[in-house]
């Protein structure tokens, strides 16, 4: 049984153009003609990391400011209309056909298209491998998330948190999350380095990242496989580490000493930012097809 009730919800009842000041209220014809743009700035954005960017424009102001770059298509030109035109039930058995690349309003090759959200398979239903462009964009996205996480953990380790009153080892937990984020960043950069066009430069950037954080690999390996080190398993990679070291560490507010190695969180943040910048540059230098939507 479902019991229903009425609740008050917040809705936009008026929009004002940020350029000319024209106003339109809900229900008026001009209300639906307003364009609202909103985005969250990514890591290293010119708008500021994590900032919210918004603007509302009426149609004339949208045309006057962005008209030279707007793509205006009739309903008959949309991808859906193209597929509907090509659809023949007797031929396609109730499924839409995959449109040819020249019918889509995108300048990418067939392999890149097939690597996106909409086209993952060829006509025989076989999975197609991702293009270099898709791999680079995906790697950059992963690196962006990881770099944000590194910055978040760095900030937490430099401040007092509410949990400190009851959890005296909160810093140790945050350091473990920092280690995981740093390794996630490195692994994502390695994904991008698998693209031959940018491999040499990215391999050098990864090597520099490793040079600046020499103890990171040991910390990650042991932390990820604590059970092997508790049991003394022969599978453990760092056999010189014994179970007595697993919960013995020091922290002075900047440098974490554990397992015979150390991690300077200020150096870690700078190393992470440098590696992310290298991956971002690789996306640009990897070629014009590296700019794909829906990767």
C-alpha positions as MATLAB code, in Angstrom:
seq = 'XXXXXXXXXXXXXXXXXXXXXXXXXXXXXXXXXXXXXXXXXXXXXXXXXXXXXXXXXXXXXXXXXXXXXXXXXXXXXXXXXXXXXXXXXXXXXXXXXXXXXXXXXXXXXXXXXXXXXXXXXXXXXXXXXXXXXXXXXXXXXXXXXXXXXXXXXXXXXXXXXXXXXXXXXXXXXXXXXXXXXXXXXXXXXXXXXXXXXXXXXXXXXXXXXXXXXXXXXXXXXXXXXXXXXXXXXXXXXXXXXXXXXXXXXXXXXXXXXXXXXXXXXXXXXXXXXXXXXXXXXXXXXXXXXXXXXXX';
ca = [
       0.000    0.000    0.000;
       1.283    3.459   -0.882;
       0.195    6.438    1.177;
       0.590    9.780   -0.527;
       0.906   13.284    0.785;
       1.510   16.723   -0.700;
       4.892   18.392   -0.249;
       6.182   21.814   -1.169;
       9.023   21.722   -3.711;
      11.281   24.495   -4.970;
      10.858   25.473   -8.639;
      12.257   28.265  -10.790;
       9.472   30.808  -11.279;
      11.495   33.540  -13.012;
      14.690   33.763  -15.078;
      16.617   36.973  -15.671;
      19.121   37.286  -18.515;
      22.533   37.993  -17.014;
      23.529   40.087  -20.034;
      20.579   42.363  -20.830;
      18.405   41.892  -17.745;
      15.315   40.642  -19.617;
      12.986   38.706  -17.311;
      10.595   35.862  -18.022;
       8.265   34.106  -15.591;
       7.099   30.512  -15.613;
       4.120   30.140  -17.944;
       5.193   32.941  -20.258;
       6.338   32.183  -23.796;
       9.786   33.654  -23.184;
      10.457   31.412  -20.191;
      11.175   28.341  -22.333;
      13.405   30.401  -24.625;
      15.864   31.215  -21.846;
      19.122   29.210  -21.853;
      20.719   28.230  -18.556;
      24.303   26.968  -18.566;
      25.833   25.387  -15.465;
      29.023   23.393  -14.919;
      31.383   22.350  -12.146;
      34.948   23.409  -12.888;
      37.400   20.517  -12.927;
      40.857   20.231  -11.452;
      43.234   22.990  -12.685;
      40.325   24.824  -14.375;
      40.729   28.531  -15.186;
      37.495   29.063  -13.224;
      38.978   27.600  -10.037;
      39.005   23.998   -8.848;
      35.530   22.789   -7.908;
      33.828   26.149   -8.465;
      30.300   26.266   -9.879;
      29.962   28.263  -13.119;
      26.493   29.452  -14.173;
      24.890   31.888  -16.596;
      21.354   32.565  -17.882;
      20.850   34.128  -21.314;
      17.840   35.105  -23.396;
      17.791   34.019  -27.037;
      19.004   37.357  -28.509;
      21.935   37.489  -26.077;
      22.766   33.851  -26.742;
      22.893   34.628  -30.457;
      24.884   37.851  -29.986;
      27.520   36.272  -27.738;
      27.849   32.723  -29.086;
      26.097   32.917  -32.437;
      29.267   32.440  -34.457;
      29.806   29.031  -32.846;
      26.243   27.766  -32.349;
      25.138   24.777  -34.403;
      21.471   25.234  -35.334;
      19.853   22.188  -36.894;
      16.321   21.498  -38.021;
      14.455   18.550  -36.407;
      15.005   16.581  -39.619;
      18.779   16.867  -39.171;
      18.984   15.241  -35.729;
      20.568   11.773  -35.252;
      17.194   10.424  -34.103;
      15.500   11.634  -37.261;
      18.281   10.088  -39.341;
      17.804    6.717  -37.656;
      14.035    6.889  -37.978;
      14.397    7.543  -41.694;
      16.733    4.561  -42.113;
      14.628    2.219  -39.962;
      12.918   -0.651  -41.791;
      11.159   -3.207  -39.518;
      11.361   -5.970  -42.097;
      15.134   -5.492  -42.395;
      16.186   -4.573  -38.870;
      13.854   -6.769  -36.870;
      12.576   -4.053  -34.600;
      15.992   -2.480  -33.865;
      17.410    0.812  -35.056;
      20.292    0.533  -37.546;
      23.716    1.898  -36.670;
      24.117    5.082  -38.748;
      27.176    5.528  -40.921;
      29.732    8.065  -39.610;
      28.971   10.607  -42.343;
      25.363   10.810  -41.128;
      26.437   12.036  -37.707;
      27.416   15.579  -36.894;
      30.818   14.614  -35.452;
      34.247   14.612  -37.034;
      35.665   11.345  -35.684;
      36.492    8.018  -37.283;
      34.345    4.891  -37.090;
      36.534    3.261  -34.464;
      36.283    6.310  -32.187;
      32.521    6.369  -32.610;
      32.268    2.688  -31.800;
      34.259    3.270  -28.611;
      31.733    5.773  -27.253;
      28.573    5.313  -25.259;
      26.223    4.940  -28.200;
      28.266    2.651  -30.482;
      30.157   -0.112  -28.632;
      29.685   -2.863  -31.217;
      30.052   -3.382  -34.943;
      27.292   -4.634  -37.241;
      28.016   -8.256  -36.235;
      27.683   -7.445  -32.542;
      31.415   -7.746  -31.857;
      32.950   -5.459  -29.275;
      35.308   -2.946  -30.829;
      38.515   -1.818  -29.065;
      38.675    1.774  -27.804;
      40.517    4.323  -29.899;
      43.581    6.158  -28.610;
      41.441    9.271  -28.220;
      38.979    7.488  -25.958;
      41.752    5.962  -23.853;
      43.380    9.360  -23.331;
      40.134   11.067  -22.347;
      39.203    8.253  -19.993;
      42.666    8.321  -18.406;
      42.481   12.088  -17.965;
      39.086   11.760  -16.276;
      40.454    9.153  -13.854;
      43.501   11.340  -13.150;
      41.260   14.336  -12.534;
      39.291   12.438   -9.880;
      42.452   11.086   -8.268;
      44.156   14.489   -8.175;
      41.094   16.032   -6.533;
      41.200   13.241   -3.941;
      44.907   13.816   -3.278;
      44.239   17.527   -2.727;
      41.301   16.681   -0.439;
      43.378   14.339    1.712;
      46.246   16.813    1.811;
      43.861   19.478    3.104;
      42.402   17.131    5.728;
      45.860   16.214    6.979;
      46.688   19.902    7.420;
      43.560   20.755    9.416;
      41.660   19.709   12.506;
      38.659   17.507   11.798;
      35.552   16.786   13.967;
      36.566   13.109   14.288;
      39.807   14.016   16.070;
      38.101   14.172   19.460;
      37.200   10.478   19.390;
      39.472    8.995   16.721;
      43.059    9.790   17.652;
      44.434    7.922   14.642;
      42.306    9.808   12.134;
      45.503   11.049   10.461;
      46.573    7.439    9.807;
      43.255    6.697    8.072;
      43.530    9.826    5.921;
      47.100    8.914    4.995;
      45.924    5.483    3.810;
      43.318    7.151    1.591;
      46.020    9.505    0.287;
      48.222    6.550   -0.620;
      45.374    4.893   -2.524;
      44.585    8.128   -4.395;
      48.222    8.591   -5.392;
      48.435    5.035   -6.720;
      45.120    5.469   -8.560;
      46.569    8.568  -10.200;
      49.722    6.720  -11.248;
      47.771    3.782  -12.645;
      45.542    6.123  -14.647;
      48.605    7.893  -16.049;
      50.020    4.499  -17.014;
      46.777    3.841  -18.903;
      47.384    6.969  -20.956;
      51.046    6.025  -21.445;
      49.862    2.942  -23.305;
      49.015    5.209  -26.255;
      52.087    5.118  -28.468;
      51.838    8.750  -29.620;
      52.376   10.046  -26.079;
      54.082    7.071  -24.449;
      57.630    8.474  -24.276;
      56.703   11.729  -22.567;
      54.262   10.129  -20.139;
      56.657    7.340  -19.198;
      59.172   10.047  -18.293;
      56.540   11.867  -16.214;
      55.620    8.654  -14.381;
      59.307    7.957  -13.700;
      59.658   11.440  -12.200;
      56.546   10.822  -10.073;
      58.135    7.602   -8.773;
      61.431    9.359   -8.106;
      59.714   11.981   -5.954;
      57.673    9.370   -4.054;
      60.013    6.367   -3.687;
      58.183    4.828   -0.720;
      54.708    4.947   -2.231;
      54.779    1.521   -3.890;
      55.737   -0.292   -0.688;
      53.072    1.533    1.331;
      50.405    0.689   -1.225;
      51.407   -2.959   -1.647;
      51.511   -3.696    2.070;
      48.361   -1.707    2.849;
      46.432   -3.485    0.091;
      47.520   -6.972    1.221;
      47.585   -6.728    5.008;
      46.362  -10.309    5.365;
      49.434  -11.682    3.575;
      51.732   -9.805    5.945;
      49.802  -10.818    9.061;
      50.061  -14.499    8.050;
      53.612  -14.194    6.708;
      52.471  -15.508    3.355;
      55.209  -16.393    0.841;
      53.198  -14.408   -1.738;
      53.979  -11.069   -0.085;
      56.120   -8.850   -2.280;
      58.110   -7.112    0.448;
      59.348  -10.042    2.524;
      61.519   -7.779    4.664;
      58.344   -6.270    6.178;
      57.113   -8.163    9.244;
      53.725   -8.099   10.935;
      55.032   -6.026   13.829;
      55.507   -3.025   11.534;
      51.955   -2.913   10.211;
      50.633   -0.597   12.902;
      53.855    1.174   13.834;
      54.245    4.563   12.177;
      55.029    8.211   12.932;
      53.502   11.429   11.655;
      54.826   14.960   12.268;
      52.161   16.833   10.335;
      54.083   16.759    7.061;
      56.011   13.490    6.742;
      54.600    9.988    7.262;
      57.125    7.298    8.257;
      55.939    3.695    7.872;
      57.463    0.357    6.882;
      60.942    1.846    6.702;
      60.003    4.453    4.083;
      58.474    7.934    4.211;
      55.882   10.030    2.407;
      56.041   13.837    2.432;
      52.480   14.977    1.716;
      53.558   18.381    0.351;
      55.884   16.687   -2.141;
      53.098   14.199   -2.922;
      50.638   16.961   -3.801;
      53.098   18.688   -6.122;
      54.040   15.388   -7.754;
      50.368   14.567   -8.302;
      49.655   17.959   -9.870;
      52.664   17.596  -12.183;
      51.592   14.126  -13.344;
      48.021   15.273  -13.957;
      49.344   18.218  -15.987;
      51.401   15.791  -18.093;
      48.342   13.630  -18.800;
      46.266   16.708  -19.676;
      48.952   17.810  -22.111;
      48.987   14.329  -23.620;
      45.271   14.566  -24.403;
      45.946   17.745  -26.382;
      49.096   16.516  -28.123;
      47.555   13.120  -28.844;
      45.647   14.626  -31.784;
      42.371   16.416  -32.582;
      40.380   13.213  -32.106;
      41.199   13.273  -28.408;
      38.256   15.606  -27.868;
      35.349   13.179  -27.703;
      32.053   13.621  -25.923;
      30.501   10.478  -24.429;
      33.741    8.509  -24.030;
];
